[in-house]
């Protein structure tokens, strides 16, 4: 390399310090740089002096341009204008006006992810299933990471809303962006575009995400995280000590089998337990017997379901109706006015966050109620329509309706998500 020709100083480096550093490194190698716009040759006697002045001006221009871009973004945020890179956004594309519109084929993938998560599958299993079926990510990648699935489950844009300014640029030189933890104002736009996931379903998923962080606490204080490795994972509970049962591959005198044993018998928990070991086939048979017991006594269990449904609905009859949306709109307008006048808006922002939390709680409570009602109605329909007893274990039925199986010395207590408990005697 003998000579470098550059259009302008601003194209060569972002700031004066970098510009002079690189110029001096090139001069040590007798490589001159010529800037066409400024007509500066770095090998000239006055070249570095002029370069220092011009580079400083270029840096100031870059800073001014960055500030103008920031102000433009803030203005668009305040007006609720949503800008999304749809090329990597699974489920959406843009129309001729730049508005988000649903991509029908990709939207089915998003719905599948939400449906499978609520059916009890982990993000690992969901990702594995998508890869197995040859489905591509939003970026067109055949490899699905659990973090990709988790982001889709947490993205409010799938219910038609948008949270603006989740990240911000630290400074105009490094262009580094970091997560916005309250340093910059955020703007929440509701019903900005057509939703793929209904709000109640989205809120149920957020509630499930929180629940799975801590599934169960043992009597000795030990915490157990969520697992969906097996249909019975974290579902079998010891009636004697309250610990969970764990799946074990057993080799008893050359006879291999899969059994479930209380954790207190497998590792030190501070509790002496005498709970018996249960063969996995026995557990499957217990589930079949529990369902057949309901089918054999339809009228009794359907009455219990109606009573449970009435109790669920009655628990929400006295809920006070709050006009949160109207108050939020008023506060958001106040926030815009304060921000434009560069006045303090911390109190307004705190009130908005409080109302948002109340609104999300209302959504979550409604989603939980709707889920309970749905489970009760689905089980009632199953009992009504099933005209014969089950002859074998059905994993999909177990994942959909089973909540817990308590192992006692003389029986199993099978609890369903609808609230019904069926006792299966040994």
Secondary structure, 3 states (H helix, E strand, C coil): CCEEEECCHHHHCCCHHHHHHHHHHHHCCCCEEEECCCCEECCCCCHHHHHHHHHHHHHHHHHHHHHHHHHHHHHHHHCCCCCCCHHHCCCEEECCCCCEEECHHHHHHHHHHHHHHHCCCCHHHHHHHHHHCCCCCCCCCCCCCHHHHHHHHHCHHHHCCEEECCEEECCCCCCCEEECCCCCCCEEECCCCCCCCCHHHHHHHHHHHHHHHCCEECCCCCEECCCCCCCCCCCEEECCCCCEEEEEEEEECCEEEEEEEEHHHCCCCCCCCCCCCEEHHHHHHHHHHHHHHHHHCHHHHHHHHHHHHHHHHHCCCCCCCCCHHHHHHHHHHHHHHHHHCCCCCHHHHHHHHHHHHHHHHHHHHHHHHHHHHHHHHHHHHHHHHCCCCCCCCCHHHHHHHEEEEEECCCEEEEEECCCCEEEEEC
